[in-house]
Amino acid sequence: MTAEPPTWRALQAEAVDGLRAAGVESPESDARRMVEEASGCTGTELVLALDDVAVERAAARLRSMVDRRSVGEPLQYVLGSWGFRHLDLMVDRRVLIPRPETESVVDAVLGEIDRIAAARTPVTVVDLGTGSGAIALAVASERTGTRVWATDVSEDALVVARGNLAGLGRAAARVRIAAGSWFEALPPTLRGGLDVVASNPPYVDPAVPLPAEVHDWEPHRALYSAAAGTADLRRIIAEAPEWLRPDGALICEYSPEQTTELSEWAAERFTEVAIVADLAGRERALVARAPRR
């Protein structure tokens, strides 16, 4: 006898069993997210569709996603996209996975934009090391009075960023993408004219072990930095003053144990330095204002 085609309910149960057997920490929620992606139904739509028969191609896609997740590939890469603030960003192994900590960094960036916008618009913002474009595209979509530059040294990452930019809508017209290492990507005409510089650079100490799901899958160039994780941060902080306006600001994401070193480094180059905590209460963003000349 020919087997009856499976329903989404049966496929979801199968996915949960497979993920649990592979030792995935959250098999139920991961399975649900993958069923949503494969079926094209979310929330209440999925509840109503669980007893529908899945077409063969969609069922095969779900099983492929379960196989990938079962060998440790991050859920975000398996799904191919992930939410960041109000955006749904395409992500894969070419870029870091957008994280909640960086959403807090964007809040700090928006605060500086609002401060400067009280005096002039448009506000020129640069996102150094943009990766998927998370910071740059969030800024452009949430603040219309901005001109945004997004840079990265990785051409692979910029392919992803351009794909996300294409889905941004009207705000995309205010975003420019440039290739290069940190400030080297920018045209010299911007020197001394930037209002806000933002960055989520590599800041992980190579000697510090990361979970396998991070170390084995995410791009090392975007994770690790020399000098106990501070080499790229120190370079950005050192070079930012010559690119910023007199009342401009630099906002960098970093690891909490680097607070003292980076604060002291920034205080030598900026008039005002503040530290912003993330949603978990951990020191996460350095905000440096008014570069010393």
N, C-alpha and C positions, 0 to 999 in steps of 0.2 A: 504494500500500500504506500502511496505517496504521503509523506508527512505534511501535516497542515502548516501553512505559513505561520510564523510566530507573531504574536501581538507585541506591542511595545512594552506591555506589562511583563510578559515572559522574558523579553530581551533585557529589560532593566534588572530583573531578578538574576538572570544569567550573568550580567555584567557585575553586579554586586558580589556574586559568588566568586567570579574570576579575580576580581580586585582583592577581595579578602584573602583568597588563597595565595595571592602574590605578596601579601603583607602590606598593602597600601593602607595608610593610616585612616583615611576617611572614605571607605568604599561606597557607602550609601550616597553621600553628597557628590562624590566624583562621578558615580554612575548616573545620577540624575542629570548632572551638567552635560555629560556626553550624550545621553538620550535626547536632551533638549537640542543639542547641536545637530545630531543625526536626523531627528524628526522634524526640526524646524518649528517646534512648539515649545512654548515656555509657560511657566506658571499655571494658571487655570486651564489654558489651552492644552497643556500636556495631560493634566488630570482627566480631561474629557476625552483625550485621544489614546489613553493607555490601552484600551481594549480594541483599538483599531489594528488591523493587520499591517505590518511594516513591509514596504516594498523591498525587494531583494537587494537593490543597490544601497538603500539606506541602512538595512540590517548589516550588510557587509562593511559599511563604513564604521558603524558602531563597534563591531567586533575588532576592526583594525585599531580603533582608538583605544579599546580595552587592552589589546596586546601591547601597544606602545606604552600605555600608563603602567602596565604590569612589570615592565622592565626598568621602571624608574624615571621615564621621561616626565617632566613636570606637566601638570594638568593644563597649564596655560599654553604650552607649546602644542600639546595634543589637540586642544580646542582650536588653536590658531588665532585666538584673539582674547583680550582680557580688558575688563573695565578699569578706567583710571579717571577719577572725578566724573565728569559728564561724558567722557569719551569711551568709545569701544575701539581699542587699538589692536591692529594686527601685530602679532608677535610670533617669532620663531627663534631658532638657535643663533641667529645673527645678532640678536639684541638681548639685553637684560629684560627680565620680567618686571613690569611696573609694579611698585610696592606701595603700601599705604604710607610708609615713612616719607616717600617722595611727595605724596599729596600734601603733607604738612609743609614741605619745602615750598611748594607752589603757593600755599597760603602766605608765607613770608614774602615771596616774590610779589604777589598781588598787593600786599601792604605797602611795599616800597613803590610800586607803580602808582598807587593811589596818592601817596605822599607827593611824588614828583608831578603827577598830573594836575595837582592843585596850582602848580606854577606854570606848566606848559604842556602842550600836546602837539603832535603825538609823542608818546614815550618810546624810545628806542631800546629794545630788549634783546639780549643775546643769550642763547642757551648753548653753552659749550659742552660738547660730548653728548649730543641729543639722543643717540640711540634710536629708539622707536619714535622719537619726537614727543614724548609724553609732556615734558615741561613746556616746550615751545608751543605746542598745539593747544594745551590747556590755557596758557596765557592768551594766545590769540583768540580763542573762542570765548573766554570769560572777560576780556577787556578789549573793547572795540577801538579804543584810542591808543593802540600800540602798533609799532612796526617791529617785527620779530625776525631775528636771524637764528637759524639752527645749524650748528656745525658738528662735524664728526670726522675723525681721522679714518674711520672704517668705511670703505665704499659699500660693503655689504650692509652695514647699518643704515646708510643713507638710502639704499634701495627701499628698506622697510619704512623709513621716515617719509620718503616721497609717496609711498603707497598710502600711508595714513594721512598725509597732507591732502591727497586727492579726494579723500572722503570727508574733509573738514567743512566743505561748503564755502559760503562767501568769505569767511575769515581767512581762507587759504590765500587770498590775494594779498594779504599783509604779511606773509611769511616767505622768507628767502632761505634757501638751503645752500650750504657751502662746505666743501671738503678741505680738511687740513687739521693740523695738530693745534688745538686750543686757539689762541689769538691769531696764529699764522693763517687760519682759514679766512680771516676777515680782510676786506679791502682797506688799504691804508687811510682812505678818506674817513673812516669811522674812528680813527685814533683820536681820543680826547672828546668824542661826541656821544658816547654811550651813556644811557641813563641807568640801566640795570643790567648787570651780568649775573646769570644764574648757571649753576653747574651741579650735576651729580656725577662727579668723576670717579675713577677707580680709587677706592680707599681701604681695601682689605689688605692687611699684612699677609704676605705670602707664607709666613711661618704659622699662621693661624688656620687650623683645619676648618673647612666649611662642610656642611652636610653634603653627602654624595649627590643629592638631587640638584644642588647648586653647582658644586665643583665639576661634576661630570657632564653637565649639560649647558650651562651658561658661558658666554664668551669670556675667557680669562683676561683678555685685554681690557675689558670693561669692569672687571672685578678687582684685580690685584694691582698694587702699586708698590714701588720700592720704598726704602726708608720707613719701614714699619707701616706702610700704607699711606704715608703723607707726601710722597714725592710730587705727585701731580697736583695735589692741593696747594702745596707750598709754591709751586711754579705759578699756578693761577692767581694766588693771592699776591705774589710778587709782581706780576705783570699787569694786573688789573688797573692799578692807579693811572697808568699812562693812557689807558683806553677810556676811562670814565670821565664824565663831567665833574666839576667841583662838588656838586651835591649828589653825585651818583652813588650807587650801592652795589655791592657784591654779595650774593647769597650762594653758599656752598653746602651741599649735604656732606656729612662726615660721620665717623664712628665715635660714640660717646667718649671712649678712652683717649681720644685725640684732642679733647677740648682745650686743655691747658696749653699744649704746644701750639695749636693753631691760633688760639686767642692771642697769645704773646706775639706770634709771627705777624698777625694781622694788625695788632696795635701799633707796631712799628711803621705801618704803611697807611693806616686809616685813622681818622680822628675819633671815630666812635665804633665800638665793636659790641655786638650783642649776640646772645645764644638763644635759640628757639628750640623748644622741646617738641617731640612728635606726640601722637595721640596716646602713646604708652607712657609718656612722661620722661622719655630718655632724651638727653641733649642730642640734637640731630642736625641743626642748621646753624651755620655761622653767618651773621649779617654784619657786614662792614660798610660803614657810610663815610662819605666825605674823604676822599684820598688825600694824603699828605703830599704836598708838592715839593 
